[in-house]
Amino acid sequence: MMRAAFLSALAVIGFANIALADDNTIALPPAGHTIINLAVTEHKKLTQDILSAQLQIEHEGPAPVAIQDKINKAMADALTLAKTYPTVKATTGGYYVYAYDETPVTDVQTGKPVNTVKKWRGNQGIQLESTDATKLLELTGKIQSMGFTASGLNYSLSQEKSDSVLDELMIKALKALGDKAKLAASALGKGSYDIIDVTVDGASPQPQPIYAKAAMMRSEAAVADVAAPQAQAGESDVTMTINARVMLKP
């Protein structure tokens, strides 16, 4: 609320000094005045605090019912396990079951494909997210041991952590804007300045996924205990940009 009131006050300063010839012309300053556009950007690097993992279970076979049964049971077991990790949020992703033909065989005499056996494949994903990286990685390893494959692992910066520095960056940017306005006034031989309007643009960084290539299928015989994957948090750059029109006065 204080920030909004402060910016509203800045926005109205100096408007009374601008003369409009008519409704269809550009606003012109009084004689001896100069209007300039200034931009200032402040930024701060913050350690990323949210870790996300994406995994999927996939099966194939001659009939869709058996495939769906395996996927459903595996997903139920994974979600039950995830509930024992209260600091980790688990959500399910897309569920796909489809038919496909095995590699077609061509008749060497006719050059035409012979009938192939139609098979079915299905998969469903699960997403994990937490600020407790140790627990998330531990859970991810256990779910991988259940036959799931990892398709993504990435760190990101939470909105709460990003928002926590925006006011600080705004204050720094506004002070820097004032310094720029004074410098511009001095360089152009003006005695003072008024800030006519201000636009504030605080940007939170978007997460940068680190994708792990997942195997298309895993045989049940290949499922074994899997060590917990490793992940190291990086940094995200939070920025605050101030754009303003400034009137330089004699």
N, C-alpha and C positions, 0 to 999 in steps of 0.2 A: 504493500500500500504506500509506504514512504517513497519507494522507487518510482511508482507511477505518478505520485504527486510532484516529485522532483522533476521528472521529465516533462510533465504537463506545464510546469512553471517555465522551464527552459523553452518549450515550444512556442509560447506566446510572446516572449521577449522580442521586441523590435518590429513586430508586425505593423504597429501604428505608424512606423516611419516609411513604409512602402506605399508608393502612390500607384494606383491603377488608372491607366488612361481610359479603359472601358472594359466590359466583361470579356472581350475577345482578344485582349492584348496581354503581353507578358508583363508581370509586375516589375517595375523599374524603381531603383532606389533614388532617394533625393540626390540632388547635385552634390558632387564631392564624395559621395559614398560609393563603396565597392562591395559587391556580394561575391563571395568565393565558396566553393564546396570543399570541405575537408573530410578526411577519413582517417580513423585511428583504429588499430587492431592490437589487442592484448591477448596473450595466450599463456596457458600453464599446462605443464605435463603432469598427468596423474597416473598412478599405477592402476592397471585394470583390476577389477575386483569380482567379476562374475565369470565363472567357467561353465561352459555348456558342452555337452556331448550328445552326439546323435548315433543311434545304433539301430540295427534292423535284424529281424529274423526272417529267413527265407527257406522255403521247402519246395520241392517239385515231385511229381509222380503221375501215375496214370489216371487218377480220379480227383476231382476238386474237393470232395467231402473230406477225404483223409488229410489233404494238405491243410485245409482250413482248421481241422481239429488240432493238428500239430501246432499251427501258428497260434490258435486261441489258447491252448494250454501253456505254450512257452511265454506268451505275453502275460497271462494271468500269474505265472510264477515270477516273472520279472517285476511286475507291479507289486506283488506281495512282498518281494524282497526290498523293493524301493521304499515301502512304507516303514521299514525298520531303520531308515535313514531320514529322520525328521528334518534335517537341515538341507535335504536335497528335494527339489521339486521335479516330479516325473509327470510327463504328459505323453499321450500316444499320438502317432502320426498317421499318415495315409495307409490304407489297407487295400492291397491289389491282388486279385486272383485272375489269371488269364490262361488261355490255351495257346499252344504253339506247336509247330511241326519240328521234329528233329531234323538234323541236316539232311536235305533231300538227296535221294540217290537217283542218278540218271541212267536210263537204259542205254547201254553202249550201242545197240542196234538201231533203236528208233530216235535216240537223242532226247526222249521225253522223260520227265521225272516219274518215278514209280511211286506208288502210294507209300506214304510214310506214317509212322505211328504218331498220333496226336498225344501230346503230354500237357500237363498243367503245372503252372508255377504260381506261387503266391508269396507275398511278403508284407510285413507291417513294421513301422518304425516306432521307436520310443526316444524321447528327448529328456535329457537330464540337465538341470540348471541349479547352481548353488554358489554362494560366496565362500563356502567351505570346500576348498579345492581338494583337500586330503580325503574327505569323505566321498566326494563325487568320484574321484579317480579310483578309490577302493571299490565303490559300487559298480563303476564301469567295468572294472576287471572281472568282478563276479558275474555280471550279466554276460560278458563275453564268454565266460566259462560255460554258460548255459546254451551256447550255440549262436549267439548274436554276433554280428560283425559291426565294427565301428565304421561310420561313414563321415564323421566330422568331429573335431575337437577344437574349440576356440575360446579365447578370452575376450571380454568386452568390458566397457566401463558402464557402471550403473547410472541411471538417470539421477538418482539421489546424490551420488558422489559428484557428478557433473554439475548439478544445480548448486551444490554447496559452495562453489567458487565463482559463480557467475556474478554475484553482487560485488565481490572483491574485484573482479576483472572490470566490471562496469565503472566502478569508482576510479580505478587506475586509468581507464580509457578516457573518461570525462576530464580528468586532470590533464592528461596528455593532449586532449583536444584543446583545452584552454591555453596550454603552452604553445601549441601550433598556431592558434589564432593570434596570440600576442606576437609571435615571430613574424607571421604574415603581415600584421598591421605595421610592425616596425620596418619590415622590408619595403613596404609600399608607401611609407611615409605617412601613415595614418596614426591618429592619436589614441583611438580606443576601438572597441568592437562590441557587437551584440550578437549572441547566438540566436538565429531566427527559428530554426527547427532542428530536431535531433531524431535520428532513427537508430534504434538499438537492435542489434542482431547477435544473439548469443547462440552459438552452435555447439551441440553435443556430437562427438564423433560417432560414426557408425562402426559396429563391430566388424572386425576383419577375420573371417573364418579361416581356419587352417584345416583343410580337408585331408582325411586319410583315405586312401583308396581301399575300398572294401572288396573282399572276394565275393564273386557272384553266388557261390554256393559253398556250404561246408557239410561234409558227410557227418553223420552222427558219430562215426568211429573216430573222427578227427577232433571231436569236442573234448577238451581237457582243461585243467586248471590254467588260467591265464593270469600272468602277473599284471598288476595295475599299470595302466598307461601313465606316461609322464607328461607334465605340462608346466610351462614357465610363463608367468604373467609378464606382459609387456607394458608399454605406456601409451596412453591416448592423449591427444592434444585438444584441450578445451579452449575455444576462442570466443572473444567478445569483440565485435566490430561496431564502432560508432561512426555514423555518417551524419554530417551536419552542414547546414548553410549558415554562413557567418557574414554579417554586415560589418565592414570596416568603415569607421567614421573618421572625419577630419579631426 
